[in-house]
């Protein structure tokens, strides 16, 4: 008898149906990423893993869609020049050529303009204005064209990915293999360089944990500040062969960029019960969240040094809904809530190393999506399933509110735009961007108006499952539903 042991999607048919089901915006009633929603997602995973359909006799379960052979090198598609373009020809040259043709058609060759100096200056100003006017459509055309054709394509079923500070991408690929009794999933992990060359740093089939059947799927990646170590978030399932009892648990796996496993917890390379890691500047220490109030309502913090030693408690006795690191510092912004869920949530700046804190604001509502701007000067979060609040971290009374719909947030590199995939993580929806408005100071108790900006759709409204922006803001990477290939587009 062969059983199918998979932590998440049990079949390709289920995944396709799931993508169709959730490819809609939050305005149309898409589920939100609140604490309750995250619990429902967790329960959905547990239900799928524990359901009777999860274990099927040989011949009745899903057949593996992936080949058994692991592939070290992935086929990547290089950048493609658009038709009619010449390699090495700049956009400015194209525009000048077009403008010269227009002048020639009208019999106004620039070489024939022989006038006095005052008239020449006047003509020069007019020509420059006309050229600038005609060059604007050229720039817009290039932007649209770049988002039409990917500069890189990974033709594998990608389960998660993340940009490194230097532009490399770490990503995981779904891998299935068979044992005598079970069909197991253990994702492979790769790193692809900006030039398109990739290498595998972890082969899932060879990764072991304990002496019981063990399966996992990669959920996310978090790079260390120096880009040499990556914390891999896993959703794991372990089964007892005696009574078929299954245990589902989140865990962190630490790898350096050469693929070497780090063992901060001793012999076991997994840090069980750990999630959402926050790196400190020394690249040796991280703080992670662990469930404190079930079911996944509140979390506590723990320190972990990757050189070894047991994890220790941070901010002992306090509980949090969420936390996000402030770039370039040992501090984080956290949303704290009383253990008994009494009173409002509080926005706190916490110094992770010294365990000091400063209250920034009291929040009447909070629905997730905590995100810090690249400069560490602003924070964004959802008050409910529609309204996004942006707050200045230096002058905390300066805020702005936008009605954008609940989703997954990321800031542009220059902090002038916020990108939103308008549904919860691991679901498919359209990707849009909004301009970041000027933040205005409001007094205590003063009503803050809610603006309704016009969203700018990316990729012609195509639904995406996951997305990420390079640190320099030059590239957008997305995982598309269906085959779940990873594609990279240039802005």
PyMOL commands that set and color helices and strands:
alter all, ss='L'
color gray80, all
select helices_A, chain A and resi 12-22+26-28+35-50+52-54+91-105+110-112+117-146+204-206+459-461
alter helices_A, ss='H'
color red, helices_A
select strands_A, chain A and resi 3-5+152-154+158-163+169-173+176-178+182-185+188-192+198-202+213-223+229-239+246-256+270-272+275-279+285-293+298-305+312-314+320-325+331-336+345-351+356-363+371-372+378-382+387-392+398-403+408-411+417-421+429-435+440-441+450-451+456-457+463-464+466-469+475-479+486-490
alter strands_A, ss='S'
color yellow, strands_A
deselect
rebuild
show_as cartoon
